[in-house]
Structure formats: structure tokens, C-alpha cells
Amino acid sequence: MKTLRVAIDPWNPDPVVLEKAVAILRRGGLVAFPTETVYGLGADALNPEAVRGVYRAKGRPSDNPLILHLSRREMAEELAFPDARSRRLMDALWPGPLTLVLPARSVVPGVTRGGLDTAALRMPDHPVAAALIETAGFPLAAPSANVSGRPSPTDADGVWEDLEGRIDMILDAGPVSVGIESTVVDMTADPPLLLRPGGMSREVLEGFLGVALAQPDNVSRRRSPGTRYRHYAPFVPVWIWREGAPLPDGAASEKCGFMGLVPPPGVFGRSLRFDSVENYARGLFSGFRALEAAGLQGIVVQWPPSGGVGLGLRDRIRRAAQAGS
């Protein structure tokens, strides 16, 4: 398969380019597109065969549900049964990096839902994503546009690296603004469950809900995309470093790299230092890919503060370190 890579203005998407992408989607093809979180691999969420193509292209387990991306709030009512709490969050926080797990309507194919009775919905906050979905007229099932288990792509280069020759088109709108995936909340539970921390902070969600989000067990975690399998890992080991703690044996070496806010004592072959937790999150996945490409033998990552986007950043770092061990 030949993959077409097309540049598109992130603030003023070209309707001609969008129509070409939609034509691919309508015939069951796959189009990678930018969101504010990471690049997504889009297919017609209501076309079971198109959705199966997403699983094949990524090498993703078919019991791992996909997020349905919407362009309008009204689409949620057509796909699921939101309650009053869910509608309040949608009205206040959509578009944005928030996915809500809701009871699914029968129109959502089982393959899109990962065989569950729920659907995961979100409205991305990116002009290209919004225009693409609105032009298509149907929701897009869109996990991150990478080979399953690899760091999620935050620019078109990462998509090309993993999926060139596997998908039809990449819409290249430059780097994303958030850098880690959306927060996923199970609204079928009372109180709601924080299934996956991400780009929307826990503090903001609890402020709007007026209750503390509960922690999921292993059964309820099945409802969330991207929580049960190997994720986010480069091909080299990842070690977590907490400030004030000693480095793992062999980690302080010119053969290793560092990412974080304040580097530890030691000599590294390459360091990526960020001036805020938000920028750390924005640069995590691209940093993994860059340090891996530099030929380093391991990556030391600093454990960030947990506030705001830091909780989601911790989740991605922890799972990358587990996968790479």
C-alpha cells in the first residue's frame, strides 16, 4: 500500500484536502490525522470492516476498545446514552482531551466497542480533526496512529515511521499541543471511575462533578482504551529516576539519555530538559523516539509531580518503564 502524506494548515484546513481524506474514509480506508493530544488513526467508526483495518494496521488486540471521535455534541446522543452528569461534562469540557465511557447504542458496532456494552466518546480540540469529522458526517474510531505498544506519535514523522505502507493517508499539521492521550472516565459507575489519566486533569474533572473520582479495578479497566496492554515503549530500556534518589546501575553513562525537568548528577550521551510539566508531557513521546534514534542504550526519565497533567505523564512513564524492562 502506498501511503500519501499531505500537509494541511492546522488553523485553516483546505477543504479540497479534507474531501480527499473523507473519500478514503468513506470507502473503508485509514487516515491518520492530528488531534490536540496525539495523532489518531481514523476509520469510519460505524463500518466494522474499516475498524478491523485499524486493528490490523496497528497490530492491536481486538478486545481493546476504540475511542469514537465526534465533531458535534449532538453526535454523542446518537451513539450513546449520556446521563445528566455526562452532559454537564460535555457542555463544560468538550472539545478537549476528555473521553467519556457511556452505555452504547446499538448503532455502534461491537468491533468498535471491543465487544463491550459501552462506547468511549470524545470531541477533539483541533481544527483539522473537527473539520475532517464534520466533513465526513460520521464519527471516527481513532486510536493513536502508531504500531501497538510503541510511543504515540505527536507529529506526522512518528506516524510515518510506524505506519508508512500500512495506511492510506497522513494529514500532516505539525506537532500537537498536549502530547499525551485523553483522560478516560467511566460514567457508568457511581462515583465515576478514572480509567486512564491524561490531558484533562483530575482536579478539573472533580471540580465539575463535585465528587472524587474512584479508582478502577482490573475488571472495570477493560472499558478503557489503552490500559491493559504494553504501551508507549521505545525499543531500549526506560528507567524511572526520582529526584534525590540514586540512579540505576549503569544509567549515568554517555550510552544513556535523560528526559525530565532537572537532570541528576552524571554524564549522559544526550539530555532533553523541559521547563514545565506541560512541556514535559508534550515532549515525552517524541523524546522517546529521538533518544532511541540516537542509538542510546537506555533512557532515564524523571518522575514528575502528580498535579495537573502530571498524573497522566506519570502513567505513561510508568508503563513505558514496565514495558521496556
VEXPA-46343 format. One record per residue (C-alpha): residue in one letter; x, y, z. Coordinates in Angstrom, 3 decimals. Example, Ala and Ser with C-alpha at 12.3 -4.5 7.8 and 13.67 -1.06 7.14 Angstrom:
2
NODE  res        px        py        pz
NODE    A    12.300    -4.500     7.800
NODE    S    13.670    -1.060     7.140
END
This chain:
325
NODE  res        px        py        pz
NODE    M     0.000     0.000     0.000
NODE    K     1.235     3.491    -0.839
NODE    T     0.769     5.993     1.975
NODE    L     0.014     9.556     0.898
NODE    R     1.383    12.262     3.220
NODE    V    -0.298    15.637     2.754
NODE    A     0.494    18.891     4.556
NODE    I    -2.553    20.735     5.878
NODE    D    -2.860    24.100     7.635
NODE    P    -3.695    23.379    11.297
NODE    W    -5.792    26.548    11.640
NODE    N    -7.385    26.760     8.199
NODE    P    -7.740    23.233     6.782
NODE    D    -8.014    23.061     2.994
NODE    P   -11.487    21.714     2.029
NODE    V   -10.023    20.002    -1.041
NODE    V    -7.566    18.029     1.105
NODE    L   -10.339    17.188     3.568
NODE    E   -12.563    15.869     0.775
NODE    K    -9.755    13.604    -0.441
NODE    A    -9.330    12.243     3.071
NODE    V   -13.071    11.742     3.507
NODE    A   -13.273     9.867     0.191
NODE    I   -10.729     7.408     1.593
NODE    L   -12.685     7.057     4.839
NODE    R   -15.975     6.501     3.006
NODE    R   -14.545     3.567     1.094
NODE    G   -13.280     1.997     4.326
NODE    G    -9.706     3.304     4.255
NODE    L    -7.491     4.640     7.026
NODE    V    -6.408     8.257     7.522
NODE    A    -4.047     9.489    10.243
NODE    F    -4.938    12.965    11.477
NODE    P    -3.873    15.370    14.228
NODE    T    -5.734    15.984    17.457
NODE    E    -4.634    18.152    20.360
NODE    T    -3.391    15.055    22.243
NODE    V    -1.618    12.784    19.721
NODE    Y    -2.120    11.826    16.082
NODE    G    -5.023     9.418    15.627
NODE    L    -5.542     6.639    13.093
NODE    G    -9.039     7.283    11.796
NODE    A   -11.625     4.968    10.263
NODE    D   -15.398     5.143     9.896
NODE    A   -16.443     4.072    13.394
NODE    L   -19.741     2.665    12.095
NODE    N   -18.108     0.469     9.412
NODE    P   -16.996    -2.802    11.054
NODE    E   -14.603    -3.775     8.256
NODE    A   -12.939    -0.345     8.312
NODE    V   -12.488    -0.645    12.072
NODE    R   -10.947    -4.099    11.669
NODE    G    -8.445    -2.427     9.362
NODE    V    -7.364    -0.178    12.247
NODE    Y    -6.660    -3.194    14.433
NODE    R    -4.703    -4.870    11.630
NODE    A    -2.618    -1.803    10.781
NODE    K    -1.642    -1.244    14.417
NODE    G    -1.325    -4.884    15.442
NODE    R    -3.782    -4.015    18.209
NODE    P    -5.693    -6.676    20.200
NODE    S    -9.330    -6.678    19.067
NODE    D   -10.700    -6.648    22.637
NODE    N    -9.111    -3.229    23.209
NODE    P   -11.961    -0.737    22.518
NODE    L   -11.535     2.318    20.316
NODE    I   -12.477     5.931    21.053
NODE    L   -15.144     7.442    18.803
NODE    H   -14.188    10.997    17.830
NODE    L   -17.026    13.476    17.286
NODE    S   -17.311    16.938    15.778
NODE    R   -20.558    17.976    17.475
NODE    R   -22.007    17.457    20.925
NODE    E   -25.248    16.128    19.368
NODE    M   -23.428    13.119    17.941
NODE    A   -22.984    11.754    21.460
NODE    E   -26.752    11.360    21.827
NODE    E   -26.858     9.323    18.599
NODE    L   -24.152     6.920    19.755
NODE    A   -24.705     6.505    23.500
NODE    F   -26.993     7.202    26.455
NODE    P   -25.365    10.045    28.424
NODE    D   -26.822    10.917    31.818
NODE    A   -27.088    14.384    33.348
NODE    R   -23.567    14.229    34.824
NODE    S   -22.101    13.278    31.450
NODE    R   -23.947    16.058    29.665
NODE    R   -22.619    18.539    32.202
NODE    L   -19.043    17.453    31.471
NODE    M   -19.618    17.532    27.715
NODE    D   -21.057    21.031    27.843
NODE    A   -18.230    22.338    30.026
NODE    L   -15.147    20.451    28.803
NODE    W   -15.725    19.458    25.174
NODE    P   -13.955    19.924    22.870
NODE    G   -10.939    18.801    24.847
NODE    P    -8.782    15.869    25.976
NODE    L   -11.604    14.059    27.788
NODE    T   -13.116    10.679    26.835
NODE    L   -16.362     9.556    28.454
NODE    V   -17.337     5.879    28.631
NODE    L   -21.120     5.589    28.311
NODE    P   -23.756     2.913    27.633
NODE    A   -23.620     2.327    23.879
NODE    R   -26.467     2.460    21.406
NODE    S   -26.802    -0.481    19.018
NODE    V   -25.610     1.661    16.087
NODE    V   -22.029     1.352    17.399
NODE    P   -20.561    -1.919    16.066
NODE    G   -19.261    -4.443    18.561
NODE    V   -15.806    -4.370    16.988
NODE    T   -15.551    -0.633    17.701
NODE    R   -16.610    -1.235    21.308
NODE    G   -14.144    -4.091    21.806
NODE    G   -17.097    -6.396    22.482
NODE    L   -18.286    -4.325    25.449
NODE    D   -21.706    -2.768    26.077
NODE    T   -20.166     0.697    26.363
NODE    A   -18.770     3.256    23.932
NODE    A   -15.886     5.661    24.553
NODE    L   -16.617     9.135    23.129
NODE    R   -14.658    12.355    22.829
NODE    M   -14.640    15.608    20.868
NODE    P   -11.077    16.585    19.915
NODE    D    -9.975    20.204    20.218
NODE    H    -8.144    20.554    16.906
NODE    P    -9.407    22.382    13.794
NODE    V    -8.249    19.646    11.403
NODE    A    -9.861    16.858    13.418
NODE    A   -13.107    18.791    13.811
NODE    A   -13.275    19.698    10.123
NODE    L   -12.447    16.155     9.000
NODE    I   -15.177    14.577    11.135
NODE    E   -17.728    17.238    10.215
NODE    T   -16.975    16.839     6.503
NODE    A   -17.293    13.060     6.796
NODE    G   -20.589    13.239     8.662
NODE    F   -19.785    10.184    10.784
NODE    P   -17.679     9.533    13.898
NODE    L   -14.102     8.356    13.509
NODE    A   -12.723     5.452    15.502
NODE    A    -9.203     6.651    16.152
NODE    P    -6.600     5.148    18.468
NODE    S    -3.110     6.607    18.383
NODE    A    -1.537     6.329    14.927
NODE    N     1.357     4.038    15.808
NODE    V     2.187     0.361    15.952
NODE    S     0.624    -1.000    19.129
NODE    G     2.999    -0.763    22.089
NODE    R     5.183     1.991    20.614
NODE    P     5.298     5.638    21.784
NODE    S     2.276     7.534    20.490
NODE    P     3.068     9.927    17.617
NODE    T     2.924    13.640    18.350
NODE    D     3.830    14.653    14.803
NODE    A     3.473    13.180    11.322
NODE    D     7.050    11.869    11.350
NODE    G     6.146     9.433    14.124
NODE    V     3.131     8.213    12.150
NODE    W     5.240     7.745     9.021
NODE    E     7.908     5.856    10.960
NODE    D     5.410     3.259    12.200
NODE    L     2.631     3.086     9.610
NODE    E     4.055     4.034     6.201
NODE    G     2.829     1.361     3.803
NODE    R     0.054     0.241     6.191
NODE    I    -2.419     3.129     5.866
NODE    D    -3.808     5.279     3.062
NODE    M    -3.106     8.865     4.144
NODE    I    -1.443    11.046     6.758
NODE    L    -2.688    14.607     7.290
NODE    D     0.413    16.483     8.436
NODE    A    -0.474    19.549    10.520
NODE    G     2.731    19.714    12.537
NODE    P     3.210    18.891    16.228
NODE    V     0.326    18.532    18.670
NODE    S    -0.235    20.753    21.709
NODE    V    -0.889    18.331    24.611
NODE    G     1.325    15.349    23.840
NODE    I    -0.343    12.574    25.864
NODE    E    -3.686    10.925    25.253
NODE    S    -7.044    11.964    26.658
NODE    T    -8.260    11.289    30.173
NODE    V   -10.817     8.453    30.194
NODE    V   -13.674     8.462    32.722
NODE    D   -16.243     5.675    33.105
NODE    M   -19.559     7.447    33.589
NODE    T   -21.498     4.181    34.017
NODE    A   -20.159     3.936    37.583
NODE    D   -21.189     5.929    40.650
NODE    P   -18.973     7.674    41.509
NODE    P   -17.359     7.830    38.070
NODE    L   -14.108     5.908    37.590
NODE    L   -10.863     7.463    36.412
NODE    L    -9.876     4.699    33.985
NODE    R    -6.901     6.490    32.437
NODE    P    -5.340     9.801    33.493
NODE    G    -4.363    12.043    30.619
NODE    G    -4.580    15.507    29.156
NODE    M    -7.540    16.625    31.310
NODE    S    -6.572    16.951    34.960
NODE    R    -8.293    15.038    37.717
NODE    E    -8.699    18.271    39.675
NODE    V   -10.720    19.909    36.886
NODE    L   -12.996    16.884    36.496
NODE    E   -13.676    16.541    40.202
NODE    G   -14.417    20.246    40.391
NODE    F   -17.163    19.950    37.784
NODE    L   -18.547    16.663    39.136
NODE    G   -18.469    17.687    42.787
NODE    V   -17.248    14.209    43.804
NODE    A   -13.926    12.399    43.936
NODE    L   -13.257    10.067    41.027
NODE    A   -12.920     6.431    42.055
NODE    Q   -10.015     4.162    41.108
NODE    P   -10.765     1.221    38.804
NODE    D   -10.095    -2.445    39.432
NODE    N    -8.798    -4.734    36.694
NODE    V   -12.310    -5.646    35.521
NODE    S   -13.592    -2.089    35.127
NODE    R   -10.322    -1.053    33.452
NODE    R   -11.344    -3.212    30.466
NODE    R   -13.771    -0.459    29.463
NODE    S   -10.931     1.930    28.684
NODE    P    -8.850     2.038    25.528
NODE    G    -5.108     1.799    26.052
NODE    T    -4.852     0.480    29.611
NODE    R    -4.342    -3.300    29.534
NODE    Y    -1.544    -3.971    27.072
NODE    R     2.087    -2.981    26.517
NODE    H     2.160     0.712    25.650
NODE    Y     4.325     3.749    24.978
NODE    A     7.693     1.974    24.981
NODE    P    10.789     2.642    22.891
NODE    F    12.958    -0.301    21.893
NODE    V    15.510     0.491    24.629
NODE    P    15.097     0.214    28.428
NODE    V    13.421     3.075    30.302
NODE    W    14.398     3.764    33.929
NODE    I    12.456     5.999    36.306
NODE    W    14.504     8.416    38.423
NODE    R    13.038    10.190    41.447
NODE    E    14.797    13.379    42.486
NODE    G    17.190    12.736    45.362
NODE    A    17.406     9.001    44.692
NODE    P    20.443     7.235    43.239
NODE    L    20.442     6.380    39.559
NODE    P    20.083     2.753    38.468
NODE    D    23.381     0.959    37.918
NODE    G    24.864     1.896    34.575
NODE    A    22.300     4.620    33.860
NODE    A    24.669     7.590    34.301
NODE    S    26.589     6.950    31.122
NODE    E    27.299     8.516    27.760
NODE    K    25.498     5.493    26.339
NODE    C    22.240     6.591    28.001
NODE    G    19.912     9.561    27.642
NODE    F    17.899    11.666    30.093
NODE    M    14.481    13.328    29.955
NODE    G    12.941    15.460    32.660
NODE    L    12.801    18.776    34.488
NODE    V    16.072    18.748    36.466
NODE    P    18.842    16.360    35.422
NODE    P    20.539    14.196    38.045
NODE    P    24.293    14.211    38.603
NODE    G    26.069    12.275    35.910
NODE    V    27.101    12.371    32.295
NODE    F    24.574    11.423    29.636
NODE    G    25.001    10.978    25.921
NODE    R    22.026    13.269    25.338
NODE    S    19.604    15.139    27.609
NODE    L    16.159    16.579    26.932
NODE    R    15.231    19.084    29.645
NODE    F    11.802    20.726    29.943
NODE    D    10.858    23.923    31.768
NODE    S     7.374    22.787    32.861
NODE    V     5.357    19.627    33.427
NODE    E     3.138    20.610    30.487
NODE    N     6.118    20.817    28.145
NODE    Y     7.448    17.561    29.570
NODE    A     4.167    15.857    28.652
NODE    R     4.224    17.489    25.222
NODE    G     7.732    16.192    24.556
NODE    L     7.661    12.753    26.195
NODE    F     6.772    10.533    23.244
NODE    S     8.786    12.446    20.665
NODE    G    11.664    12.407    23.161
NODE    F    11.475     8.625    23.445
NODE    R    11.690     8.335    19.670
NODE    A    14.527    10.878    19.361
NODE    L    16.688     9.296    22.069
NODE    E    16.063     5.836    20.673
NODE    A    17.061     7.027    17.183
NODE    A    20.280     8.493    18.622
NODE    G    21.492     4.963    19.285
NODE    L    21.437     5.200    23.078
NODE    Q    21.229     2.041    25.149
NODE    G    18.730     3.290    27.717
NODE    I    16.699     6.313    28.801
NODE    V    16.436     7.795    32.304
NODE    V    13.150     9.669    32.832
NODE    Q    12.422    11.889    35.823
NODE    W     9.304    11.130    37.873
NODE    P     7.171    14.316    37.633
NODE    P     4.869    15.997    40.170
NODE    S     1.368    14.498    40.152
NODE    G    -0.705    17.685    39.824
NODE    G    -2.475    18.689    36.620
NODE    V    -1.245    16.797    33.574
NODE    G     1.476    15.262    35.755
NODE    L    -0.771    12.345    36.751
NODE    G    -1.196    11.343    33.114
NODE    L     2.504    11.868    32.490
NODE    R     3.329     9.561    35.399
NODE    D     1.036     6.903    33.939
NODE    R     2.797     6.990    30.554
NODE    I     6.265     6.936    32.125
NODE    R     5.389     4.067    34.461
NODE    R     4.031     1.896    31.673
NODE    A     6.897     2.685    29.313
NODE    A     9.330     1.634    32.042
NODE    Q     7.403    -1.574    32.753
NODE    A     7.207    -2.466    29.067
NODE    G    10.865    -1.823    28.479
NODE    S    12.088    -3.821    31.459
END
